[in-house]
Amino acid sequence: MPETMEPLTLPDVGETTESQSKDALEPGYLVVCWNDPVNLMSYVTHVFMRVFGWPRQKAEHHMLQVHTQGKSVLVRDTLEKAEHYVHQLHSYSLHATLEKDEPA
């Protein structure tokens, strides 16, 4: 009868093949909407609902932040998506900016 050999097991050398998603590697960008004396609160709520697809309650919450605190951070996203949101808000005549999200 032939002799059977045990399989050779090599030690783990610590190489990891984990890869982080692109979003985890890319810094986040904040879309900030600023208060202005021109646009009505109902209009700002409407724009937030249209651009972000938010329900009225969430849109009103952010609109009230803009009105009472002077600004509201609307979303944190990748650079490309954040730029797109800022462009859309500008097309509705809202004052919005893009800020790099700094880790705490």
Contact map, one row per residue, 1 for C-alpha under 8 A:
11100000000000000000000000000000000000000000000000000000000000000000000000000000000000000000000000000000
11110000000000000000000000000000000000000000000000000000000000000000000000000000000000000000000000000000
11111000000000000000000000000000000000000000000000000000000000000000000000000000000000000000000000000000
01111100000000000000000000000000000000000000000000000000000000000000000000000000000000000000000000000000
00111110000000000000000000000000000000000000000000000000000000000000000000000000000000000000000000000000
00011111000000000000000000000000000000000000000000000000000000000000000000000000000000000000000000000000
00001111100000000000000000000000000000000000000000000000000000000000000000000000000000000000000000000000
00000111110000000000000000000000000000000000000000000000000000000000000000000000000000000000000000000000
00000011111000000000000000000000000000000000000000000000000000000000000000000000000000000000000000000000
00000001111100000000000000000000000000000000000000000000000000000000000000000000000000000000000000000000
00000000111110000000000000000000000000000000000000000000000000000000000000000000000000000000000000000000
00000000011111100000000000000000000000000000000000000000000000000000000000000000000000000000000000000000
00000000001111100000000000000000000000000000000000000000000000000000000000000000000000000000000000000000
00000000000111110000000000000000000000000000000000000000000000000000000000000000000000000000000000000000
00000000000111111000000000000000000000000000000000000000000000000000000000000000000000000000000000000000
00000000000001111100000000000000000000000000000000000000000000000000000000000000000000000000000000000000
00000000000000111110000000000000000000000000000000000000000000000000000000000000000000000000000000000000
00000000000000011111000000000000000000000000000000000000000000000000000000000000000000000000000000000000
00000000000000001111100000000000000000000000000000000000000000000000000000000000000000000000000000000000
00000000000000000111110110000000000000000000000000000000000000000000000000000000000000000000000000000000
00000000000000000011111110000000000000000000000000000000000000000000000000000000000000000000000000000000
00000000000000000001111111000000000000000000000000000000000000000000000000000000000000000000000000000000
00000000000000000000111111110000000000000000000000000000000000000000000000000100000000000000000000000000
00000000000000000001111111100000000000000000000000000000000000000000000000000000000000000000000000000000
00000000000000000001111111100000000000000000000000000000000000000000000000000000000000000000000000000000
00000000000000000000011111110000000000000000000000000000000000000000000000000100000000000000000000000000
00000000000000000000001111111000000000000000000000000000000000000000000000000100000000000000000000011000
00000000000000000000001001111100000000000000000000000000000000000000000000011110000000000000000000011000
00000000000000000000000000111110000000000000000000000000000000000000000000011110010000000000000001111000
00000000000000000000000000011111000000000000000000000000000000000000000011111000010000000000000001111000
00000000000000000000000000001111100000000000000000000000000000000000000011110000010011000000000111100000
00000000000000000000000000000111110000000000000000000000000000000000001111100000000000000000000111100000
00000000000000000000000000000011111000000000000000000000000000000100001111000000000000000000011110000000
00000000000000000000000000000001111100000000000000000000000000000100011100000000000000000000011110000000
00000000000000000000000000000000111110000000000000000000000000000110011000000000000000000000001000000000
00000000000000000000000000000000011111100000000000000000000000000000000000000000000000000000011000000000
00000000000000000000000000000000001111100000000000000000000000000000000000000000000000000000000000000000
00000000000000000000000000000000000111110000000000000000000000000000000000000000000000000000000000000000
00000000000000000000000000000000000111111011000000000000000000000000000000000000000000000000010000000000
00000000000000000000000000000000000001111111000000000000000000000000000000000000000000000000000000000000
00000000000000000000000000000000000000111111100000000000000000110010000000000000000000000000000000000000
00000000000000000000000000000000000000011111110000000000000000000000000000000000000000000000000000000000
00000000000000000000000000000000000000111111111000000000000000000000000000000000000000000000000000000000
00000000000000000000000000000000000000111111111100000000000000100000000000000000000000000000010000000000
00000000000000000000000000000000000000001111111110000001001101100000000000000000000000000000000000000000
00000000000000000000000000000000000000000111111111000001001000000000000000000000000000000000000000000000
00000000000000000000000000000000000000000011111111100000000000000000000000000000000000001001000000000000
00000000000000000000000000000000000000000001111111111100001000000000000000000000000000000000000000000000
00000000000000000000000000000000000000000000111111111111001000000000000000000000000000000000000000000000
00000000000000000000000000000000000000000000011111111100000000000000000000000000000000000000000000000000
00000000000000000000000000000000000000000000001111111000000000000000000000000000000010011000000000000000
00000000000000000000000000000000000000000000000111111100000000000000000000000000000000000000000000000000
00000000000000000000000000000000000000000000000111111110000000000000000000000000000000000000000000000000
00000000000000000000000000000000000000000000000111011111011000000000000000000000000000000000000000000000
00000000000000000000000000000000000000000000000010001111111000000000000000000000000000000000000000000000
00000000000000000000000000000000000000000000110010000111111100000000000000000000000000000000000000000000
00000000000000000000000000000000000000000000000000000011111110000000000000000000000000000000000000000000
00000000000000000000000000000000000000000000000000000111111111000000000000000000000000000000000000000000
00000000000000000000000000000000000000000000110110000111111111100000000000000000000000000000000000000000
00000000000000000000000000000000000000000000100000000001111111110000000000000000000000000000000000000000
00000000000000000000000000000000000000000000000000000000111111111000000000000000000000000000000000000000
00000000000000000000000000000000000000000000100000000000011111111100000111000000000000000000000000000000
00000000000000000000000000000000000000001001100000000000001111111110000100000000000000000000000000000000
00000000000000000000000000000000000000001000000000000000000111111111100000000000000000000000000000000000
00000000000000000000000000000000000000000000000000000000000011111111111100000000000000000000000000000000
00000000000000000000000000000000111000000000000000000000000001111111111100000000000000000000000000000000
00000000000000000000000000000000001000001000000000000000000000111111111000000000000000000000000000000000
00000000000000000000000000000000000000000000000000000000000000011111110000000000000000000000000000000000
00000000000000000000000000000000000000000000000000000000000000011111111100000000000000000000000000000000
00000000000000000000000000000000011000000000000000000000000000001111111100000000000000000000000000000000
00000000000000000000000000000001111000000000000000000000000000001110111110000000000000000000000000000000
00000000000000000000000000000001110000000000000000000000000001101100111111000000000000000000000000000000
00000000000000000000000000000111100000000000000000000000000001000000001111110000000000000000000000000000
00000000000000000000000000000111100000000000000000000000000001000000000111110000000000000000000000000000
00000000000000000000000000000111000000000000000000000000000000000000000011111000010000000000000000000000
00000000000000000000000000011110000000000000000000000000000000000000000011111100010000000000000000001000
00000000000000000000000000011100000000000000000000000000000000000000000000111110110000000000000000000000
00000000000000000000001001111000000000000000000000000000000000000000000000011111110000000000000000000000
00000000000000000000000000011000000000000000000000000000000000000000000000001111111000000000000000000000
00000000000000000000000000000000000000000000000000000000000000000000000000000111111100000000000000000000
00000000000000000000000000000000000000000000000000000000000000000000000000001111111110000000000000000000
00000000000000000000000000001110000000000000000000000000000000000000000000111111111111000000000001000000
00000000000000000000000000000000000000000000000000000000000000000000000000000011111111100000000001000000
00000000000000000000000000000000000000000000000000000000000000000000000000000001111111110000000000000000
00000000000000000000000000000010000000000000000000100000000000000000000000000000111111111000000000000000
00000000000000000000000000000010000000000000000000000000000000000000000000000000011111111100000111000000
00000000000000000000000000000000000000000000000000000000000000000000000000000000001111111110000000000000
00000000000000000000000000000000000000000000000000100000000000000000000000000000000111111111000000000000
00000000000000000000000000000000000000000000001000100000000000000000000000000000000011111111111100000000
00000000000000000000000000000000000000000000000000000000000000000000000000000000000001111111111100000000
00000000000000000000000000000000000000000000000000000000000000000000000000000000000000111111110000000000
00000000000000000000000000000000000000000000001000000000000000000000000000000000000000011111110000000000
00000000000000000000000000000000000000000000000000000000000000000000000000000000000000001111111000000000
00000000000000000000000000000000110100100001000000000000000000000000000000000000000000001111111100000000
00000000000000000000000000000000111100000000000000000000000000000000000000000000000000001100111110000000
00000000000000000000000000000011110000000000000000000000000000000000000000000000000001001100011111000000
00000000000000000000000000000011110000000000000000000000000000000000000000000000000001000000001111100000
00000000000000000000000000001111000000000000000000000000000000000000000000000000011001000000000111110000
00000000000000000000000000001111000000000000000000000000000000000000000000000000000000000000000011111000
00000000000000000000000000111100000000000000000000000000000000000000000000000000000000000000000001111100
00000000000000000000000000111100000000000000000000000000000000000000000000010000000000000000000000111110
00000000000000000000000000000000000000000000000000000000000000000000000000000000000000000000000000011111
00000000000000000000000000000000000000000000000000000000000000000000000000000000000000000000000000001111
00000000000000000000000000000000000000000000000000000000000000000000000000000000000000000000000000000111
